[in-house]
Amino acid sequence: MAVADVKALTFDVFGTVVDWRGSVSREIAALSADRGLDLDADLFADEWRAGYGPGMNKVRTGEWPWIGIDGVHRRRLDELLVRFGVDGLTEQEIDHLNRVWHRLDPWPEAVEGLTRLKSRYIISTLSNGSVALLTNMAKRAGLPWDCVLSSELSGHYKPDPESYLKAAELLGLEPNEVMMTAAHPGDLRASAAVGLHTAFVRRPDEQGHGTGLANKPDLESDPSFDFTASSFNDLADQLGC
Amino acid sequence: MAVADVKALTFDVFGTVVDWRGSVSREIAALSADRGLDLDADLFADEWRAGYGPGMNKVRTGEWPWIGIDGVHRRRLDELLVRFGVDGLTEQEIDHLNRVWHRLDPWPEAVEGLTRLKSRYIISTLSNGSVALLTNMAKRAGLPWDCVLSSELSGHYKPDPESYLKAAELLGLEPNEVMMTAAHPGDLRASAAVGLHTAFVRRPDEQGHGTGLANKPDLESDPSFDFTASSFNDLADQLGC
């Protein structure tokens, strides 16, 4: 089935739609100032995110039970508060901080690009964030989803095949009527392996700006991807939206 | 926990948000004219809907396996095509007709009322319609949901308790932070039984207009409901939206 038969675009969210690093770093910097601490906010954000993949892998291998993404974030946060020497937060304050992942800001062109893509396709999240996280994020940021889907609904985190196949099933579509859109080649390769179409959108600032970044964004496309774009607006141009 | 703590409104859809009877009847009337038949379109719509509750009950009791709502609608439609003497439709045409339930028109004030309620609350579907059906319907009708939830996600049709509790869980909320909104007292009583708040919205035309209707809408509120309203706009007024 050709790309012309695609009816829905599913989107990775952290990094693809929203700037997790900038958003988390801003809240950590505000906390640091508020408490008279001297936290390296970018490093804190990077270290927090660094616990994300390994945390999900512990769920995937059964070392941890299924815990929502808030649980994965919280276990890492509890470690980091000790490591960075942040004392004296109440449980309520820690819980609020943990939900910074519900309050991430979109890339500047994301809402406009999604709105254009929505004119022609069903647009849905397909994230390892929970339905609650994605719903709260969308409401705050004005992300115009037709539908909020999460790997939570399959009980398997991406890149497990079940996560992609469950999303297609819930949309009432065949896998090849769905196109996964992500800034992460691994997410797209796993999607393609179970029959989805793929659109790679480069987000060169996901790991921060400038040189000397601790982590480099993966900007290398793959000839097997159906589309490679520099933004959602560019993807909308290529798709004729 | 008081009504003031409600963070999300979940909505029954068929009859509460959309006019299923008028919408189905219009498509049946168009089919009848197109084919030179003499179908009683209102009766066809009523008879189709009459198979809905019993079909879900067959799933609930295990007589039928879990079949999506399209499956429940289709089994009834296949019976009715024979009973009403509609011949010669292709499989594609029957499938398209079956999906009329994805193409239902909202009550005239529904989009405006929902938009007002959305300004203060998370608004989500909580229907026995599937995620796909509800997503297609919302896209066509411009229903401004923050999130599309379905009893499908619990594997239990309403009014089973699991359907309501799963929706609250997916929203990351306690049951009493959620208010079920419906035109059907039974749906609300089942919601209240598992701890949700309740808003009854009367839809006097759900079963058609005028006198001598085959089925009467249930317009009797219950003192135990938190709110009783004549429309979504009225509910928005009462909630200060």
Interface residues (C-beta under 8 A of the other chain):
Chain A: G68 D70 I122 S124 S130 V131 A132 L133 T135 N136 A138 K139 D146 C147 V148 L149 E152 L153 L170 L171 G172 L173
Chain B: G68 D70 I122 S124 S130 V131 A132 L133 T135 N136 A138 K139 D146 C147 V148 L149 E152 L153 L170 L171 G172 L173
